Amino acid sequence: MASRVNLKSRKAKSGMVRRMATSIKFRFLSEEEVAADLIRRIARKIHEKPEDVAWFLEVKSIMGKLGTGEFSENAKPEPLKTSKSVQIIMSEVKKSYTKFKRIEAKMKKAGLV
């Protein structure tokens, strides 16, 4: 049985309309569009850029595969060819690690991780 909605309440009306619009919207979107929309919503909630949230999710996925051994079975080691110094590489790694931990903390606070 459907729950009753007090249509005199502005909050109830807006909530009902939002739920119906979301339901209708997701029916007509492809999987990629739904994923992109979810990433944008998460980014808005934790006050980060959507591309940073997508990067975080990709790194988290790779880290999960490393733990199970799935990644190492398919990976072929390649020689490192770079003209960068070790200091520059280490500073980039440190920035990435800091960024990862910052986003992870925000997602944990929001209850998403």
N, C-alpha and C positions, 0 to 999 in steps of 0.2 A: 504494500500500500504506500502511495506517495506521501511524503511529509507535507504538512500544510505550511504555507509561507504567508507571513503577515505582509500583505502588499502595501500597507500604510507605512511600513518601515523603509526608509531610504537604504539602510544598510542591507536589509534582506533583499530588496529589489536589485541592488547593484551586484550582490553576491550571486543571485540566481542568474542574472544576465551574463555575468562573467563565466560561470560554469557552463552555461549553454553555449556561449560563443567559443569557449575553448574546446568543447566537445565537437562542435561543428567544424571548427578550424582544423583540428587534427585529422578529421576524416578525409580531408581533401589534400593534405600535404604528403609529400614523399618522405621516406625515412631520413634522408639527408636534411630536408627542411625542418623536420621535427627536431633532429639532433642540434642543428644550428640554432633553432629557437630556444632549446633548453640551455645551450651554452650561453647564449645572450642573457637569458633570465638569471642563470647562476652568477654570471659576471656582474650583472646589475645588483644582485643581492649582496655580494661580497665586495662590491666597489673595486673591481679589477677590469682589465680589458678582456674582451671575449677571446682574443688570440692567446692571451696568457692562460686563460682557463683551459682552452683546447690543448695548449702545450703541456700544462700540468696533467691533464687526463691522459695524454699520450705517454708522458714520462712514467706516470703511475702504472699504466698498463705494461710498459716495458719492464719496470721493476718487478711487477707481479710475475711476468714470464721468466725473469732471471731466477726468482725463488723456486720455481717449479722445474727448472732445467729445460723447459721448452725452447727458450730463446737460444741457449748454447748449442742445442742439437742442430739447429738450422743455420747458425752463424758461421761464417768463414772469416777467420782473421785476415786482415789486410795490413800490409805495412803502412805505417803512418808517414804520409808525405805532406809536410807542411814547412813553410818558411818562417813560422812564428816561433818565438823563443818560449822556453818553458815557463818563464814568468808571466808572459801574456796568456798562455794557455791556462795556467793556474788561476789567474785573476778572472778569466771567463768562467771557469768551473766554479769558483767561489761565488760569483754573481748569480750563476744559475742555481746553485745550492741554496743561497739566501732567498732567491725568488721562490723556489720550490717550497721551502719551509714557511715562508710568509703566506703563500696561497693555501698551503695545507692547514695552517693554523686558522685562517679565516673560514675555510670550508668545514673544519671541525667545529668551530664556534657556531656556524650556521646549521650544524647537524647533517651535513652532506657527505662526510667521509667517515 
